Amino acid sequence: MTEAELAAMGAQLRAAGLTPRALAAWAGTDRVSALPARLAEVGARPVTPASAALGAYVAGAVNAAGERPGYAVLPLGPSLLVCDHADAPASERRVAWPDDSSYHLALALPAGRRARWLDLGCGSGFAPLLRPDLAAAIDAVDLNPRAVAWTWLGARLSGIAHIAAWEADLAAAPGGPYELITCNAPIPGAPDVELWRRADPGLFGRLWTAALGRIAPAGWIVVHGALAELEAAPAIGTRVVVAYTPEDAPAAFGVLWWRPDAADRAVVRRRVLDVARPHVSAQDYLDAVT
């Protein structure tokens, strides 16, 4: 299909009910990371035109012919995101349903329009699809070819032409310079069957090198990941880390805002998540530096 045809299909899906507002009315929330626990419940509700579309593309409901879409299509802000169904079995190439870490990164991004943004390890393209207004050109990069294909498809269904998706590792990512570089990093540790979860001990060293080699003057590097790795980022410029896990948690995570050209400064803060503010956001950066 052409890009124009995909955009028209996306418009039809939104008209059929794939919107955040319809999703919230159907499932009680438009937060896609919270949906898997609710899908069995909402699947039993009376069928309406909107619930039929949401049931098929979000819940993966099987129709009378015993068929269901081969992938999920999730309403996400101004966009449509494509990923595997929530009940898809683990596999190396699975394109995972977004979790709360996706929101932590995307909502932490500082406001403002930029020329170029590089999202490393893009997965389904969550951050660029939720915040496409942040740059005139967005390069989304991942090792998983299915993730790359579905990031591109989500962008085209959303009518967003300025998101490009590339299959590449950190070293082979487009060269920049970029005013914004982001990454929702996997967790270093034991090998995992799924590509998006795997990280060798040298991942963050390569990530810092790749980001520093591509960042534009006065640019921002924003990374969600394991707290110990974020705190060990090179001591260059301003590094602000906000941890959101309890101090006694077995694994600690946070968000790093890094401005290599700014004054030398390191700040580490901890914030307790609550119902009113369930995710780290750009406000946490402002609170940490003021």
Secondary structure by P-SEA (a helix, b strand, c coil): ccaaaaaaaaaaaaaacccaaaaaaaccccccccccccaaaaaaccccaaaaaaaaccccccccccccccbbbbbcccbbbbbccccccccccccccccaaaaaaaaacccccccbbbbcccccccccccccccccbbbbbcccaaaaaaaaaaaaaaccccbbbbbccccccccccccbbbbbcccccccccccccccccaaaaaaaaaaaacccccbbbbbbccaaaaaacccccbbbbbbccccccccccbbbbbbccccbbbbbbbbbbccccccccaaaaaaaac
